[in-house]
């Protein structure tokens, strides 16, 4: 349908893992995204500055040096109790490797959460890592 409506090209459609997509669309997280409708922000680009000491504990913040962080959050899901970040991962890993890989993304999610809280002036209550190949969602509560 997306190809017929010229939303994506045939070449891009061939790259989509339809099994992983079908799995995700059947999850409670996908239901929440659908229910949010236009309030769900996808591919949210941001620029945010953070103290240099956030990245290097040896950095002395006497001069208040800051680091500019730029990124794109796959999805921002506002809710009554705060915001949730959705980050899609296409890592080709085994189920055994999944938890370690999720942990390796913790700092990225912390950066996203810090930026989203500053920009939206709302708390980020959790981050969801959606591992499409492994068909599992790992949720990191209160990443900041």
Secondary structure, DSSP 8 states (H G I E B T S, - for coil): -TTTTTSS-HHHHHHS-HHHHHHHHTSHHHHHHHHHGGGSEEEEEEEEEEEGGGT-TT--GGG--EEEEEEEEEEEEEETTEEEEEEEE-----HHHHHHHHHHTHHHHHHHHHHHHHHH-S-EEEEEEEETTTTEEEEEES--
